[in-house]
């Protein structure tokens, strides 16, 4: 099965998700924040999926997703949050991430989303960039 990196600051939820995914045959590495997730990825061991919370200390999931999409473009990203406003921020990354799952979720729901993320077609995803395409277009339209 897949090798999955989980970044979640709530220990009980991190453990719940880890156990569920291990039970479904995945290999799981779990860390408490985005900075630890980035360090883990930079050690060079490959992962198939990053499952990250959005609101975390040190480095939040949005910053992590942007960095990961740029440095590890083949890594699939699935995000989770309990905050509606944060969910909207993540949807602005829809070309970089697979989806955002709302907390609370059931064991079946998280496993289903993970399976979807691992089997999804990635042809519509684009490499991460810091370029503001809207600003570029405006400059071209008004030289």
Secondary structure, 3 states (H helix, E strand, C coil): CCEEEEECCCHHHHHHHHHHHHHCCCEEEEECCHHHHHHHHHCCCCCCEEEEECCCCCCCHHHHHHHHHHHCCCCEEEEEECCHHHHHHHHCCCCCCCEEEECCCCHHHHHHHHHHHHHCCCCCCCCCCCCCHHHHHHHHHCC
